Amino acid sequence: MAHITLSLPEFVYREMKRHPEVKWSEVARQSIVLKLVTLDEINADDLLNSLPLVRESISRIDENEAKKLFKKMVKEERKHRKFLTLA
């Protein structure tokens, strides 16, 4: 697996430190994947299989239902992103 380094404003870092229960690298990984899906640069099925937490979650439900939920999540993310650019 590749590694990246990113810079954050100090106040964001402090807030993250207040929540050590969150796996921030997984949050970043999922956010990057969602962005790539919204750009339609890579196949959503490949992405579903690439994220450990997503894979673990969908293993408990039907594959078709998981794909449907994933597509719904992407749609909601697009609406959210559009809202943020209008604000």
PLY file of the C-alpha trace (Angstrom):
ply
format ascii 1.0
element vertex 87
property float x
property float y
property float z
element edge 86
property int vertex1
property int vertex2
end_header
0.00 0.00 0.00
1.25 3.47 -0.87
1.69 6.20 1.74
0.96 9.91 1.48
1.58 12.91 3.69
-0.90 15.74 3.98
-0.95 19.10 5.69
-3.80 20.25 7.90
-4.54 23.50 9.67
-3.44 23.29 13.28
-7.00 23.65 14.64
-8.15 20.66 12.56
-5.27 18.57 13.90
-6.16 19.54 17.48
-9.78 18.51 16.93
-8.67 15.20 15.46
-6.53 14.54 18.53
-9.66 14.95 20.67
-11.08 11.86 18.96
-8.45 9.10 19.17
-11.17 6.48 18.65
-11.46 7.53 15.00
-9.14 5.90 12.47
-8.27 9.10 10.63
-6.26 7.37 7.93
-9.37 5.33 7.08
-11.46 8.52 6.97
-8.96 10.06 4.56
-8.77 6.88 2.48
-12.56 6.72 2.13
-12.79 10.41 1.28
-10.20 10.03 -1.47
-12.04 7.02 -2.86
-15.34 8.91 -2.86
-13.73 11.81 -4.68
-12.35 9.46 -7.32
-15.78 7.91 -7.77
-17.34 11.34 -8.22
-14.76 12.06 -10.88
-15.65 8.76 -12.56
-11.99 7.94 -12.88
-12.10 4.42 -11.51
-14.60 1.61 -11.28
-16.87 1.68 -8.21
-16.73 -2.12 -7.91
-12.94 -2.00 -7.64
-13.23 0.66 -4.96
-15.72 -1.35 -2.96
-13.23 -4.18 -2.80
-10.27 -1.94 -1.98
-11.42 -0.55 1.36
-11.14 -2.91 4.33
-13.93 -1.33 6.38
-16.27 -1.19 3.42
-15.45 -4.78 2.50
-16.08 -5.89 6.09
-19.41 -4.04 6.19
-20.67 -5.33 2.88
-19.70 -8.88 3.73
-22.67 -8.81 6.09
-25.16 -7.79 3.40
-26.10 -8.89 -0.11
-23.59 -7.72 -2.76
-26.27 -6.06 -4.89
-27.61 -4.20 -1.87
-24.08 -3.06 -1.00
-23.55 -1.71 -4.52
-26.90 0.08 -4.36
-26.01 1.66 -1.01
-22.57 2.65 -2.27
-24.06 4.36 -5.33
-26.55 6.15 -3.07
-23.66 7.31 -0.88
-21.83 8.65 -3.94
-24.97 10.47 -5.09
-25.37 12.06 -1.65
-21.70 13.05 -1.63
-22.15 14.75 -5.01
-25.15 16.70 -3.69
-23.16 17.69 -0.61
-20.20 18.78 -2.72
-22.49 20.81 -4.99
-24.07 22.48 -1.94
-20.64 23.37 -0.57
-19.57 24.99 -3.84
-22.78 27.07 -3.90
-22.32 28.29 -0.32
0 1
1 2
2 3
3 4
4 5
5 6
6 7
7 8
8 9
9 10
10 11
11 12
12 13
13 14
14 15
15 16
16 17
17 18
18 19
19 20
20 21
21 22
22 23
23 24
24 25
25 26
26 27
27 28
28 29
29 30
30 31
31 32
32 33
33 34
34 35
35 36
36 37
37 38
38 39
39 40
40 41
41 42
42 43
43 44
44 45
45 46
46 47
47 48
48 49
49 50
50 51
51 52
52 53
53 54
54 55
55 56
56 57
57 58
58 59
59 60
60 61
61 62
62 63
63 64
64 65
65 66
66 67
67 68
68 69
69 70
70 71
71 72
72 73
73 74
74 75
75 76
76 77
77 78
78 79
79 80
80 81
81 82
82 83
83 84
84 85
85 86
